[in-house]
């Protein structure tokens, strides 16, 4: 049976980045992935400046195919108020970046190979046994891995195998429609977040086009997905407005349901739960993967502080829980609040939403505070 310091279940960006951070520090790591091969997913990711720093430390930042986000225009449909958050005001080259999932996956895969962190593809977990000194992961098809620390970064596929862990879920009753769109005006690095009574619409700059995220009810989403491109663009124009220009082209579209899911504890005996396995949230404000990468960076920093120490010791696990509790908890609460506040007039009337956006627009310290939280998360204490 293979014995390692850290076993990471899940070779997505969070698990791969964590492995790439740990191996150069001398930790023995095994990454286990149920998928038979990398996904080569075409979706667009929005990464914050803080996420870039984590990925650069891991040696997993793509050198090409990255589009900087210079500013974010925030507005609401059917009411007053808007604000503009800029990288210049934050003293940054960019507020964040867009990159394809496949490109990030490929760079991290190459980095893991370079540092000798093997990924076992097509290796789902069959059982997990936790002991005082180690965690034992039984693998489908035979074999097992024993680790002093188990990290679940698998989107939640295996957390329920661990006694005491459970999820709370909230279905927003919404679906996100995604796909590339083009306008007749250059985006100049500007992203848009437009709140509407039917849900937010986001445009993210990607190369010379935008990546669209349009939230709708399941029935409405199904109707929109079946439209011809011209009809789809016409409805998008009427729904979003012309602040980004006239929509002139659309690419293949996809959809996925929107839910909030949180775990009752991010640690268990010899175990850390990170990324989407710990918290999966609405894409509004683009916090999901960024919080997950901060999970990876925080855990790597804690383990690096004592490179020869026991990575699964109770004190280590508690330090991780304490460090990440505030950031992850506030990120979940913030996105959940935004979904409700900008869709339910009973929770926050249109005029109040407009006032909040206006206050952000005229008070630079408030705008800088909000941008800082979106980029770096909430401080640990």
TORMI-433534 format. One line per field, with one value per atom (N, C-alpha, C): atom name; x, y, z; residue number from 0. Coordinates in steps of 0.02 Angstrom, whole numbers. Each point is the difference from the previous one (the first is absolute). Last residue first. Layout:
residues N
atomo	[CA;...]
X	[X;...]
Y	[Y;...]
Z	[Z;...]
num	[NUM;...]
This chain:
residues 381
atomo	[N;CA;C;N;CA;C;N;CA;C;N;CA;C;N;CA;C;N;CA;C;N;CA;C;N;CA;C;N;CA;C;N;CA;C;N;CA;C;N;CA;C;N;CA;C;N;CA;C;N;CA;C;N;CA;C;N;CA;C;N;CA;C;N;CA;C;N;CA;C;N;CA;C;N;CA;C;N;CA;C;N;CA;C;N;CA;C;N;CA;C;N;CA;C;N;CA;C;N;CA;C;N;CA;C;N;CA;C;N;CA;C;N;CA;C;N;CA;C;N;CA;C;N;CA;C;N;CA;C;N;CA;C;N;CA;C;N;CA;C;N;CA;C;N;CA;C;N;CA;C;N;CA;C;N;CA;C;N;CA;C;N;CA;C;N;CA;C;N;CA;C;N;CA;C;N;CA;C;N;CA;C;N;CA;C;N;CA;C;N;CA;C;N;CA;C;N;CA;C;N;CA;C;N;CA;C;N;CA;C;N;CA;C;N;CA;C;N;CA;C;N;CA;C;N;CA;C;N;CA;C;N;CA;C;N;CA;C;N;CA;C;N;CA;C;N;CA;C;N;CA;C;N;CA;C;N;CA;C;N;CA;C;N;CA;C;N;CA;C;N;CA;C;N;CA;C;N;CA;C;N;CA;C;N;CA;C;N;CA;C;N;CA;C;N;CA;C;N;CA;C;N;CA;C;N;CA;C;N;CA;C;N;CA;C;N;CA;C;N;CA;C;N;CA;C;N;CA;C;N;CA;C;N;CA;C;N;CA;C;N;CA;C;N;CA;C;N;CA;C;N;CA;C;N;CA;C;N;CA;C;N;CA;C;N;CA;C;N;CA;C;N;CA;C;N;CA;C;N;CA;C;N;CA;C;N;CA;C;N;CA;C;N;CA;C;N;CA;C;N;CA;C;N;CA;C;N;CA;C;N;CA;C;N;CA;C;N;CA;C;N;CA;C;N;CA;C;N;CA;C;N;CA;C;N;CA;C;N;CA;C;N;CA;C;N;CA;C;N;CA;C;N;CA;C;N;CA;C;N;CA;C;N;CA;C;N;CA;C;N;CA;C;N;CA;C;N;CA;C;N;CA;C;N;CA;C;N;CA;C;N;CA;C;N;CA;C;N;CA;C;N;CA;C;N;CA;C;N;CA;C;N;CA;C;N;CA;C;N;CA;C;N;CA;C;N;CA;C;N;CA;C;N;CA;C;N;CA;C;N;CA;C;N;CA;C;N;CA;C;N;CA;C;N;CA;C;N;CA;C;N;CA;C;N;CA;C;N;CA;C;N;CA;C;N;CA;C;N;CA;C;N;CA;C;N;CA;C;N;CA;C;N;CA;C;N;CA;C;N;CA;C;N;CA;C;N;CA;C;N;CA;C;N;CA;C;N;CA;C;N;CA;C;N;CA;C;N;CA;C;N;CA;C;N;CA;C;N;CA;C;N;CA;C;N;CA;C;N;CA;C;N;CA;C;N;CA;C;N;CA;C;N;CA;C;N;CA;C;N;CA;C;N;CA;C;N;CA;C;N;CA;C;N;CA;C;N;CA;C;N;CA;C;N;CA;C;N;CA;C;N;CA;C;N;CA;C;N;CA;C;N;CA;C;N;CA;C;N;CA;C;N;CA;C;N;CA;C;N;CA;C;N;CA;C;N;CA;C;N;CA;C;N;CA;C;N;CA;C;N;CA;C;N;CA;C;N;CA;C;N;CA;C;N;CA;C;N;CA;C;N;CA;C;N;CA;C;N;CA;C;N;CA;C;N;CA;C;N;CA;C;N;CA;C;N;CA;C;N;CA;C;N;CA;C;N;CA;C;N;CA;C;N;CA;C;N;CA;C;N;CA;C;N;CA;C;N;CA;C;N;CA;C;N;CA;C;N;CA;C;N;CA;C;N;CA;C;N;CA;C;N;CA;C;N;CA;C;N;CA;C;N;CA;C;N;CA;C;N;CA;C;N;CA;C;N;CA;C;N;CA;C;N;CA;C;N;CA;C;N;CA;C;N;CA;C;N;CA;C;N;CA;C;N;CA;C;N;CA;C;N;CA;C;N;CA;C;N;CA;C;N;CA;C;N;CA;C;N;CA;C;N;CA;C;N;CA;C;N;CA;C;N;CA;C;N;CA;C;N;CA;C;N;CA;C;N;CA;C;N;CA;C;N;CA;C;N;CA;C;N;CA;C;N;CA;C;N;CA;C;N;CA;C;N;CA;C;N;CA;C;N;CA;C;N;CA;C;N;CA;C;N;CA;C;N;CA;C;N;CA;C;N;CA;C;N;CA;C;N;CA;C;N;CA;C;N;CA;C;N;CA;C;N;CA;C;N;CA;C;N;CA;C;N;CA;C;N;CA;C;N;CA;C;N;CA;C;N;CA;C;N;CA;C;N;CA;C;N;CA;C;N;CA;C;N;CA;C;N;CA;C;N;CA;C;N;CA;C;N;CA;C;N;CA;C;N;CA;C;N;CA;C;N;CA;C;N;CA;C;N;CA;C;N;CA;C;N;CA;C;N;CA;C;N;CA;C;N;CA;C;N;CA;C;N;CA;C;N;CA;C;N;CA;C;N;CA;C;N;CA;C;N;CA;C;N;CA;C;N;CA;C;N;CA;C;N;CA;C;N;CA;C;N;CA;C;N;CA;C;N;CA;C;N;CA;C;N;CA;C;N;CA;C;N;CA;C;N;CA;C;N;CA;C;N;CA;C;N;CA;C;N;CA;C;N;CA;C;N;CA;C;N;CA;C;N;CA;C;N;CA;C;N;CA;C;N;CA;C;N;CA;C;N;CA;C;N;CA;C;N;CA;C;N;CA;C;N;CA;C;N;CA;C;N;CA;C;N;CA;C;N;CA;C;N;CA;C;N;CA;C;N;CA;C;N;CA;C;N;CA;C;N;CA;C;N;CA;C;N;CA;C;N;CA;C;N;CA;C;N;CA;C;N;CA;C;N;CA;C;N;CA;C;N;CA;C;N;CA;C;N;CA;C]
X	[-449;-23;-5;49;-13;-26;-50;58;-18;-131;0;62;11;-41;4;101;42;-40;-105;64;36;-207;-12;64;10;-30;-12;80;51;-26;-149;45;53;-143;-36;44;90;-11;-34;27;64;-7;-185;12;65;-55;-47;12;126;21;-47;-53;55;22;-235;45;56;-180;24;48;-101;27;31;-114;63;33;-212;48;68;-178;21;52;-102;46;26;-162;62;51;-216;37;67;-150;29;41;-121;55;35;-191;55;60;-199;32;59;-134;40;37;-60;-36;47;26;34;-33;-104;62;39;-199;-19;62;15;-14;-21;155;-60;-10;189;-55;-66;222;-12;-55;66;-11;-17;57;-65;-15;211;-52;-69;187;-8;-55;60;-34;-13;131;-70;-42;232;-31;-74;124;-3;-35;45;-54;-9;179;-64;-57;215;-10;-67;69;-24;-9;86;-66;-28;224;-49;-71;173;-1;-53;36;-29;-6;100;-70;-30;236;-45;-73;182;23;-51;-40;-3;19;21;-71;-7;219;-32;-72;116;27;-31;-51;-35;26;107;-68;-38;215;3;-70;23;15;4;-31;-59;13;144;-8;-60;103;-69;-13;217;-47;-73;240;-55;-53;255;-51;-53;194;12;-53;-3;7;13;-113;33;10;-88;27;35;-120;68;31;-228;45;73;-166;1;49;-40;40;5;-137;71;44;-233;22;74;-101;4;26;-39;57;8;-188;63;60;-211;4;67;-52;25;3;-92;72;31;-235;33;75;-132;2;35;-35;49;5;-163;67;52;-225;8;70;-99;40;18;-130;57;44;-215;61;61;-215;-2;62;-64;57;0;-97;-23;59;76;-45;-20;125;-17;-54;191;-51;-8;131;-19;-57;96;-21;-23;95;-71;-25;224;-30;-74;123;18;-36;39;-45;8;155;-19;-46;100;-32;-14;68;51;-25;-192;60;46;-149;-19;65;-100;51;-33;-122;52;58;-279;67;52;-234;-5;67;-56;12;0;-131;54;5;-120;12;59;-188;49;6;-76;-15;55;-96;33;-24;25;-43;41;65;7;-43;63;-34;15;83;-10;-36;71;-24;-9;147;-37;-18;44;28;-42;-45;-2;28;-17;14;-3;-46;0;12;-81;21;-8;49;-51;28;87;-5;-56;50;59;2;-181;61;63;-251;52;65;-205;10;60;-113;61;6;-188;6;59;-46;-56;8;158;6;-55;-6;54;7;-151;-26;54;64;-52;-27;150;35;-50;-87;33;33;-92;-53;29;148;-26;-53;94;45;-29;-172;53;41;-128;-7;56;-30;-24;-6;67;49;-22;-146;55;52;-181;-24;57;46;-12;-23;23;65;-8;-192;24;68;-90;-42;24;111;12;-41;58;-35;14;192;-72;-33;256;-41;-74;248;-67;-43;265;-33;-68;212;-64;-20;235;-32;-63;131;-22;-21;192;-71;-17;222;-36;-75;149;27;-35;-124;41;27;-153;42;45;-249;71;42;-267;42;72;-257;69;31;-251;31;71;-207;55;22;-259;65;55;-235;2;67;-46;-48;0;229;-68;-48;275;-51;-69;265;-64;-52;279;-46;-65;242;-64;-37;271;-50;-63;229;-54;-46;200;12;-55;-9;54;9;-160;-16;52;-88;52;-14;-203;48;54;-194;31;49;-51;-35;37;-29;40;-45;12;-37;48;-6;34;-47;-80;22;34;-186;67;17;-211;14;68;-128;47;11;-215;48;45;-178;27;48;-109;-51;20;125;-23;-56;82;-11;-28;155;-53;-5;116;-8;-58;190;-62;-5;145;-8;-69;188;-62;-4;163;-2;-66;61;-8;-4;123;-50;-1;71;33;-53;-46;30;29;-90;-51;25;134;-5;-50;67;18;-10;-48;-17;10;36;-48;-17;167;-67;-54;241;-33;-71;201;-10;-35;91;-54;-11;213;-33;-52;157;-43;-33;232;-52;-38;160;-6;-52;-10;27;-7;-19;-2;34;-126;50;-10;-64;-18;58;-115;53;-25;-171;53;53;-211;44;56;-95;-40;47;89;-11;-42;46;-5;-22;125;-47;3;67;10;-55;136;-62;16;126;-2;-70;61;66;-2;-196;36;65;-190;29;38;-196;40;24;-90;4;47;-152;47;-4;-67;-13;54;-16;-52;-20;112;3;-58;113;-48;10;141;9;-49;71;-44;5;209;-63;-41;203;-28;-68;231;-74;-22;246;-39;-75;221;-61;-46;223;-4;-59;71;23;-6;-68;67;27;-225;47;72;-170;2;49;-40;38;6;-135;71;43;-232;19;75;-95;9;20;-50;60;13;-198;59;64;-209;8;65;-68;25;15;-99;67;31;-226;46;72;-176;12;53;5;-41;20;14;40;-45;10;-38;47;34;18;-51;32;-1;15;24;-41;-1;210;-65;-37;204;-2;-67;16;16;1;-70;72;24;-231;28;76;-122;-16;27;23;43;-13;-138;65;45;-271;57;63;-292;57;60;-251;55;59;-292;66;51;-284;52;65;-286;61;44;-281;58;62;-203;10;63;-77;-63;7;202;-51;-64;266;-62;-50;293;-61;-60;294;-54;-62;260;-57;-59;282;-64;-56;279;-51;-64;207;22;-49;74;-61;22;141;-7;-68;72;-25;-7;140;-27;-21;122;-71;-35;259;-37;-75;159;35;-37;-89;9;35;35;-36;11;85;-55;-39;181;28;-53;-26;-3;34;-19;40;3;-141;70;45;-229;19;72;-93;4;25;-40;59;8;-192;60;63;-201;5;60;-50;25;6;-97;72;30;-221;20;76;-165;47;21;-192;19;42;-61;8;18;-129;44;1;-47;-29;53;23;7;-25;116;-62;11;135;6;-64;70;-66;4;185;-20;-63;15;47;-22;-114;51;53;-144;-4;57;-9;-46;-6;215;-53;-43;215;-46;-58;269;-64;-42;218;-33;-67;255;-70;-24;210;-19;-76;171;-54;-11;158;24;-54;-9;19;20;-83;66;24;-221;55;68;-217;28;63;-132;28;37;-118;58;33;-200;54;63;-194;26;58;-114;41;29;-149;63;45;-219;43;67;-155;17;47;-84;47;20;-80;-21;48;-4;55;-22;-71;-24;59;34;-51;-30;241;-48;-49;192;-38;-54;249;-65;-30;200;-18;-72;58;20;-18;14;-6;28;-101;39;-13;-13;-42;44]
Y	[1865;25;76;-129;-56;23;146;-21;-54;23;30;-23;16;-33;37;59;-35;-39;121;-23;-46;106;-44;-30;159;-62;-49;214;-38;-65;152;-32;-42;127;-54;-37;190;-53;-60;196;-35;-58;140;-38;-41;150;-57;-45;200;-48;-61;182;-45;-48;124;-8;-49;54;66;-4;-197;40;65;-150;-29;44;63;10;-28;-42;70;15;-213;7;72;-42;-36;6;89;40;-33;-119;57;44;-173;-28;55;60;-14;-31;42;64;-11;-188;25;64;-164;34;28;-215;64;35;-191;-2;65;-35;-3;1;-10;68;0;-174;0;70;-64;-33;6;81;30;-35;-71;72;30;-236;18;75;-81;-34;21;77;34;-32;-103;63;36;-195;-17;64;23;-20;-17;54;58;-19;-168;45;58;-151;-34;48;76;-5;-32;10;65;0;-195;14;65;-61;-42;16;116;16;-40;-45;66;16;-209;5;68;-84;3;14;-21;46;10;-160;69;51;-230;18;72;-87;9;22;-54;62;14;-203;55;68;-196;3;58;-41;22;8;-92;72;29;-236;38;75;-156;8;45;-78;-14;7;32;42;-11;-17;-45;42;90;-18;-45;114;-69;-24;224;-47;-72;225;-55;-57;199;29;-52;-52;23;29;-70;-57;21;167;-29;-59;101;44;-28;-112;-7;42;22;-64;-11;195;2;-65;16;41;1;-111;-35;38;103;-59;-36;171;27;-55;-55;8;32;-24;-65;4;195;-21;-68;76;43;-17;-106;-27;42;85;-71;-27;234;-16;-74;178;-42;-23;139;28;-45;-129;72;23;-234;33;76;-183;35;36;-203;57;28;-203;12;53;-114;50;9;-180;34;50;-121;-53;30;135;-14;-58;91;17;-15;-140;64;11;-154;5;69;-179;68;-3;-186;18;75;-154;-8;25;0;-34;-12;196;-60;-33;256;-47;-61;187;-7;-44;9;9;-10;2;20;8;51;-57;22;101;10;-61;110;-59;12;119;13;-64;39;-20;24;-6;41;-18;-130;24;37;-8;-41;30;8;23;-46;94;-55;28;67;16;-64;105;-55;17;218;-66;-53;263;-44;-68;284;-71;-38;238;-17;-74;210;-70;-23;255;-43;-71;165;3;-45;41;-34;2;98;30;-34;-31;12;29;-180;69;8;-204;29;75;-131;-14;37;12;30;-9;-104;72;35;-235;22;76;-97;-3;21;-13;52;1;-170;64;57;-215;1;68;-41;11;3;-50;67;17;-222;51;70;-199;14;59;-147;53;-1;-142;-26;53;46;-45;-27;135;39;-44;-103;36;38;-106;-50;33;135;-20;-51;67;54;-19;-147;1;53;-15;-59;1;236;-58;-59;178;0;-59;147;-42;9;26;28;-46;58;-40;33;10;18;-49;98;-60;21;138;-7;-72;108;-12;2;3;55;-8;-114;14;61;-40;-59;12;128;7;-60;3;-1;6;43;-4;5;-62;22;-9;17;-15;27;-74;39;-24;-22;-26;40;50;-71;-32;236;-36;-75;128;6;-37;103;-33;14;-7;34;-39;29;-37;40;-10;28;-48;69;-51;35;80;14;-61;41;-31;12;73;36;-26;-55;1;38;44;-35;5;2;46;-41;-94;42;51;-252;63;41;-280;57;61;-255;49;55;-274;60;45;-161;-5;64;-115;24;-9;6;-12;30;-88;46;-22;-29;-34;54;-29;35;-45;-27;-2;37;-43;67;0;-178;4;69;-110;49;5;-172;23;48;-132;38;29;-225;61;31;-169;4;68;-179;52;-3;-158;66;56;-229;9;72;-71;14;13;-35;-63;9;180;-37;-68;145;24;-40;-19;-50;22;131;-69;-49;253;-28;-73;144;25;-30;-41;-38;23;23;57;-25;-86;-11;65;-113;61;-18;-122;-9;67;-92;51;-16;-151;33;56;-225;68;27;-232;21;68;-163;51;20;-228;50;49;-228;45;51;-105;-27;51;32;-43;-30;222;-45;-41;93;21;-52;96;-60;21;133;8;-64;96;-52;6;159;-14;-51;49;6;-10;1;16;10;-52;51;21;-92;-23;56;-60;50;-29;-85;-17;50;-36;41;-22;-100;7;43;-23;-49;3;178;-29;-48;53;22;-33;36;-33;27;70;-58;-41;145;10;-64;107;-65;10;157;0;-70;107;-42;7;154;-15;-40;102;-70;-17;209;-6;-71;52;27;-8;-60;-47;22;145;-59;-52;189;18;-60;-17;0;15;12;-69;-5;213;-33;-74;125;27;-35;-56;-23;23;77;-71;-26;218;-5;-72;36;28;-5;-66;-47;25;139;-54;-48;253;-60;-52;264;-52;-60;281;-57;-47;189;-25;-54;231;-72;-18;219;-25;-76;145;-28;-21;120;-3;-25;131;-64;6;156;-3;-65;82;-49;-3;139;24;-47;-61;57;25;-169;-26;57;28;-1;-28;24;-21;-9;132;-25;-14;30;16;-33;84;-41;18;73;-21;-43;18;43;-32;-145;43;41;-178;24;44;-157;14;23;27;-38;22;-8;38;-44;22;-32;45;-49;46;-37;-26;-34;52;-18;29;-40;-78;66;33;-258;39;67;-184;38;35;-235;68;38;-230;33;71;-172;-11;30;-61;24;-14;-58;57;29;-139;-2;63;-115;56;-2;-146;-21;56;-24;-12;-19;67;-71;-17;224;-35;-74;127;14;-34;-13;-42;13;134;-69;-45;224;-6;-72;55;-1;-10;31;-67;-6;211;-44;-72;160;11;-45;-96;63;7;-139;-7;68;-140;68;-6;-177;13;73;-157;55;8;-233;58;50;-222;62;61;-252;39;68;-215;46;42;-184;14;39;-185;70;17;-254;46;72;-187;-39;44;54;6;-38;19;-50;3;64;31;-54;64;-51;32;55;29;-55;19;-39;33;66;13;-49;81;-51;4;207;-46;-52;192;-64;-49;225;7;-65;15;31;11;-93;-45;35;115;-41;-38;142;40;-42;-103;36;45;-114;-48;36;130;-19;-49;62;55;-17;-155;2;56;-20;-56;1;167;6;-56;2;54;5;-240;64;54;-243;31;63;-178;52;36;-113;-29;56;-42;49;-34;-61;-26;51;3;30;-35;-86;51;25;-251;68;47;-281;45;69;-248;61;45;-274;60;62]
Z	[534;65;-1;-198;46;67;-223;39;51;-236;67;38;-270;50;67;-221;49;52;-187;-27;50;56;-58;-26;174;24;-58;-52;37;25;-103;-49;34;138;-34;-49;104;49;-32;-127;8;49;-30;-62;6;172;0;-60;13;51;3;-156;-18;55;-53;57;-18;-151;23;59;-104;-55;25;148;-23;-52;69;54;-19;-146;-3;54;-2;-57;-5;164;16;-56;-35;48;17;-135;-36;45;97;-39;-39;116;47;-36;-121;17;48;-62;-56;18;204;-54;-53;164;-10;-59;94;39;-5;-123;70;45;-239;24;74;-143;41;29;-137;-34;38;69;-65;-40;222;4;-67;25;27;-5;-72;-40;24;122;-64;-42;205;11;-67;-2;13;11;-25;-64;10;194;-46;-65;164;21;-48;-38;-10;17;46;-72;-17;224;-24;-76;101;26;-26;-52;-35;23;111;-72;-36;231;-11;-74;70;19;-19;-23;-58;18;165;-52;-54;172;27;-53;-54;11;22;-18;-65;8;193;-28;-68;104;32;-26;-75;-25;30;81;-69;-29;214;2;-71;29;18;0;-163;72;15;-216;19;74;-110;-36;20;137;-20;-35;-7;49;-29;-105;22;49;-97;-55;21;92;36;-49;-83;62;43;-203;-12;64;-2;-1;-10;-7;67;2;-209;44;70;-158;-17;45;22;25;-15;-87;73;29;-234;21;75;-91;-16;23;23;43;-10;-147;64;53;-205;-7;62;-6;1;-7;-22;70;5;-215;33;75;-137;-10;36;26;14;-6;-42;59;6;-159;-19;57;-27;31;-9;-47;9;40;-49;-32;5;186;-60;-32;154;4;-68;174;-70;-1;184;-14;-76;94;63;-11;-180;46;67;-173;-8;42;91;-64;-2;184;-30;-66;247;-57;-29;164;-18;-60;205;-64;-4;191;-53;-68;157;21;-61;-49;37;20;-111;23;33;-86;-52;22;59;28;-56;-49;71;34;-266;44;72;-231;49;45;-244;40;46;-192;53;41;-271;68;47;-276;50;70;-262;54;53;-267;60;56;-295;61;58;-273;47;61;-281;67;41;-233;33;72;-132;-12;34;-109;58;-19;-87;-12;65;-15;-72;-14;191;-5;-72;89;-30;-5;198;-73;-24;231;-28;-75;120;30;-26;-48;-50;28;101;-19;-46;109;28;-15;-80;72;31;-235;36;76;-140;-5;40;-18;44;-1;-149;68;51;-226;7;71;-60;7;9;-44;65;13;-212;49;71;-175;-9;52;-8;25;-5;29;-49;25;185;-49;-51;200;-63;-55;229;-29;-68;133;-28;-35;116;-59;-34;203;-52;-64;189;-26;-56;118;-44;-31;159;-60;-49;212;-43;-64;101;26;-45;2;-17;35;-47;43;-17;-129;3;42;-87;52;12;-202;29;54;-126;25;37;-208;69;14;-182;8;75;-105;-32;6;182;-66;-30;190;-17;-70;217;-60;-10;116;18;-62;101;-60;22;124;1;-69;146;-65;3;197;-28;-69;92;16;-34;-9;-16;15;29;42;-13;-45;-27;46;-24;41;-29;-95;-7;39;-47;43;2;-162;19;46;-95;15;23;-155;47;7;-149;65;51;-232;36;71;-196;72;42;-263;38;75;-181;33;35;-110;-51;29;106;-10;-53;84;-24;-6;146;-40;-21;120;-26;-40;212;-69;-22;203;-14;-74;202;-71;-15;237;-33;-72;184;-43;-30;232;-58;-38;223;-52;-63;211;-17;-51;199;-72;-16;206;-16;-75;211;-69;-6;181;-4;-70;100;-38;13;147;-39;-33;173;-51;-39;175;28;-51;-64;53;26;-251;64;54;-234;24;71;-131;38;22;-139;69;41;-244;51;72;-209;-17;57;-30;47;-12;-117;-12;44;14;-53;-14;164;-45;-63;258;-48;-38;147;-22;-52;211;-58;-16;142;-10;-63;71;65;-3;-156;4;70;-180;70;5;-201;17;72;-173;50;8;-162;22;49;-180;42;16;-123;-39;39;91;-42;-44;235;-69;-38;269;-42;-70;208;-56;-41;263;-50;-53;201;-37;-53;253;-73;-26;236;-29;-76;137;38;-33;-163;63;35;-213;36;66;-259;70;35;-245;38;73;-269;71;32;-235;16;73;-199;67;10;-247;51;67;-228;64;51;-235;-1;64;-24;-36;1;149;-16;-32;27;2;-22;109;-45;11;34;38;-45;-53;21;44;-119;69;27;-225;8;71;-55;-30;12;66;44;-27;-132;59;48;-194;-17;61;29;-15;-16;26;64;-9;-193;31;67;-116;-35;33;83;13;-31;-51;68;19;-208;1;69;-28;-32;1;77;47;-29;-82;-9;52;47;-31;-9;95;-26;-36;212;-66;-20;183;-8;-71;83;55;0;-97;-19;62;14;-72;-25;237;-31;-76;189;-9;-31;41;47;-3;-148;67;53;-227;16;71;-95;24;21;10;-46;32;7;41;-47;-3;-40;46;12;25;-45;27;-32;32;8;32;-43;-8;-4;31;-120;57;-7;-150;27;60;-44;-50;35;83;8;-53;34;-6;14;-21;37;-5;-117;0;31;7;3;7;-97;43;-5;-95;22;47;-73;13;30;-169;62;4;-128;-13;66;-113;59;-18;-135;2;60;26;-58;11;165;-29;-60;232;-73;-25;246;-32;-76;194;-43;-31;178;-66;-51;238;-16;-66;74;50;-14;-135;-16;50;40;-56;-22;172;23;-56;-55;44;25;-126;-43;43;111;-28;-46;88;53;-25;-142;5;54;-105;30;0;-177;55;26;-161;21;63;-219;71;11;-205;19;75;-159;35;19;-114;-38;38;71;4;-34;38;-57;-7;166;-30;-65;97;10;-39;60;-32;15;93;-34;-33;232;-73;-33;238;-27;-76;162;-40;-31;192;-24;-36;88;-21;-32;185;-52;-15;129;-17;-53;191;-48;-10;75;18;-54;-4;26;21;-112;70;33;-228;5;72;-35;-18;2;42;54;-19;-152;54;51;-177;-28;52;58;-10;-25;19;66;-7;-196;25;69;-97;-37;26;91;19;-34;-63;71;22;-228;15;74;-66;-28;22;56;-37;-36;219;-46;-33;229;-43;-42;137;-22;-48;206;-56;-17;142;-16;-60;102;49;-11;-75;-17;57;-90;57;-19;-121;-5;60;-10;0;0]
num	[380;380;380;379;379;379;378;378;378;377;377;377;376;376;376;375;375;375;374;374;374;373;373;373;372;372;372;371;371;371;370;370;370;369;369;369;368;368;368;367;367;367;366;366;366;365;365;365;364;364;364;363;363;363;362;362;362;361;361;361;360;360;360;359;359;359;358;358;358;357;357;357;356;356;356;355;355;355;354;354;354;353;353;353;352;352;352;351;351;351;350;350;350;349;349;349;348;348;348;347;347;347;346;346;346;345;345;345;344;344;344;343;343;343;342;342;342;341;341;341;340;340;340;339;339;339;338;338;338;337;337;337;336;336;336;335;335;335;334;334;334;333;333;333;332;332;332;331;331;331;330;330;330;329;329;329;328;328;328;327;327;327;326;326;326;325;325;325;324;324;324;323;323;323;322;322;322;321;321;321;320;320;320;319;319;319;318;318;318;317;317;317;316;316;316;315;315;315;314;314;314;313;313;313;312;312;312;311;311;311;310;310;310;309;309;309;308;308;308;307;307;307;306;306;306;305;305;305;304;304;304;303;303;303;302;302;302;301;301;301;300;300;300;299;299;299;298;298;298;297;297;297;296;296;296;295;295;295;294;294;294;293;293;293;292;292;292;291;291;291;290;290;290;289;289;289;288;288;288;287;287;287;286;286;286;285;285;285;284;284;284;283;283;283;282;282;282;281;281;281;280;280;280;279;279;279;278;278;278;277;277;277;276;276;276;275;275;275;274;274;274;273;273;273;272;272;272;271;271;271;270;270;270;269;269;269;268;268;268;267;267;267;266;266;266;265;265;265;264;264;264;263;263;263;262;262;262;261;261;261;260;260;260;259;259;259;258;258;258;257;257;257;256;256;256;255;255;255;254;254;254;253;253;253;252;252;252;251;251;251;250;250;250;249;249;249;248;248;248;247;247;247;246;246;246;245;245;245;244;244;244;243;243;243;242;242;242;241;241;241;240;240;240;239;239;239;238;238;238;237;237;237;236;236;236;235;235;235;234;234;234;233;233;233;232;232;232;231;231;231;230;230;230;229;229;229;228;228;228;227;227;227;226;226;226;225;225;225;224;224;224;223;223;223;222;222;222;221;221;221;220;220;220;219;219;219;218;218;218;217;217;217;216;216;216;215;215;215;214;214;214;213;213;213;212;212;212;211;211;211;210;210;210;209;209;209;208;208;208;207;207;207;206;206;206;205;205;205;204;204;204;203;203;203;202;202;202;201;201;201;200;200;200;199;199;199;198;198;198;197;197;197;196;196;196;195;195;195;194;194;194;193;193;193;192;192;192;191;191;191;190;190;190;189;189;189;188;188;188;187;187;187;186;186;186;185;185;185;184;184;184;183;183;183;182;182;182;181;181;181;180;180;180;179;179;179;178;178;178;177;177;177;176;176;176;175;175;175;174;174;174;173;173;173;172;172;172;171;171;171;170;170;170;169;169;169;168;168;168;167;167;167;166;166;166;165;165;165;164;164;164;163;163;163;162;162;162;161;161;161;160;160;160;159;159;159;158;158;158;157;157;157;156;156;156;155;155;155;154;154;154;153;153;153;152;152;152;151;151;151;150;150;150;149;149;149;148;148;148;147;147;147;146;146;146;145;145;145;144;144;144;143;143;143;142;142;142;141;141;141;140;140;140;139;139;139;138;138;138;137;137;137;136;136;136;135;135;135;134;134;134;133;133;133;132;132;132;131;131;131;130;130;130;129;129;129;128;128;128;127;127;127;126;126;126;125;125;125;124;124;124;123;123;123;122;122;122;121;121;121;120;120;120;119;119;119;118;118;118;117;117;117;116;116;116;115;115;115;114;114;114;113;113;113;112;112;112;111;111;111;110;110;110;109;109;109;108;108;108;107;107;107;106;106;106;105;105;105;104;104;104;103;103;103;102;102;102;101;101;101;100;100;100;99;99;99;98;98;98;97;97;97;96;96;96;95;95;95;94;94;94;93;93;93;92;92;92;91;91;91;90;90;90;89;89;89;88;88;88;87;87;87;86;86;86;85;85;85;84;84;84;83;83;83;82;82;82;81;81;81;80;80;80;79;79;79;78;78;78;77;77;77;76;76;76;75;75;75;74;74;74;73;73;73;72;72;72;71;71;71;70;70;70;69;69;69;68;68;68;67;67;67;66;66;66;65;65;65;64;64;64;63;63;63;62;62;62;61;61;61;60;60;60;59;59;59;58;58;58;57;57;57;56;56;56;55;55;55;54;54;54;53;53;53;52;52;52;51;51;51;50;50;50;49;49;49;48;48;48;47;47;47;46;46;46;45;45;45;44;44;44;43;43;43;42;42;42;41;41;41;40;40;40;39;39;39;38;38;38;37;37;37;36;36;36;35;35;35;34;34;34;33;33;33;32;32;32;31;31;31;30;30;30;29;29;29;28;28;28;27;27;27;26;26;26;25;25;25;24;24;24;23;23;23;22;22;22;21;21;21;20;20;20;19;19;19;18;18;18;17;17;17;16;16;16;15;15;15;14;14;14;13;13;13;12;12;12;11;11;11;10;10;10;9;9;9;8;8;8;7;7;7;6;6;6;5;5;5;4;4;4;3;3;3;2;2;2;1;1;1;0;0;0]
